[in-house]
């Protein structure tokens, strides 16, 4: 999604403006008060599905109350889709099942401990994620299925696309505590204080893949994609 | 003397019949948890590697399947367990299991029972438990 947004912005920008943006803001033009973050690993490879969220500090406007959006994590070909989801605390997530076999999604994470049986063609009750934190999802029936939900106490969040870029849109100019998180059991968010100005801000963040993910990341770097 | 024993047994006919009914349940006769666990482990391991069946086990948590399978044998065989899994219809629904696949698994099951020295009577009793489940398992 974020890569799509970025591409459309690029195509609309005139060349001199694009050049200027490269000089002042970074590699791409960003919307006013959008916070665009590029996440790379230490080898310069873009990291997809990285979670990023900004919490206002000091005088910045407090986050608006949770809007009540419905979020979906589907089961498709014995995989969770999407693999990484970021939601504001209090968000309800639907777990449909596009497979014609049953699944049984569960989490033992302290932020949300639940089990939900997903039978083909029988909608299950949505699950409310009411505590901030990292939630690892598994399927009791299919071992390899794994997904992450990061529950955050702010409406300002995004995740990176395949190009490593994520955009947190609609921020009021001000100071924020920015957290960037590599979804894994042995990973803590990298936190830094940043300033977002009215023209928007671009940041490059380097994340070291956690030990559990190092092998996966290395394999991805060598894949033709 | 013989007369006496016969007479003695007469009023006890009821308790004699009870003694016969309280013979060990199937689960005990087949060897209990050790045999059931080994048998089920063998069946599922073989089935999940079998060229005709392995696609049905792709990505499936085999530890869980084995636990529930043992539970089912224990509960239906009078071993006092409670089956905590889903119905056969829910667990197999959507997998598109064919009749040929069903009977292939039965063949593996029969062979494994022999390998684990389950006797003829107990083998038949176990098959009798699983045979009616065919209609909830086979889809085409």
Interface residues (C-beta under 8 A of the other chain):
Chain A: X78 X99 X100 X101 X102 X117 X119 X120 X139 X140 X141 X142 X143 X144 X145
Chain B: X58 X59 X60 X61 X64 X86 X90 X91 X93 X94 X95
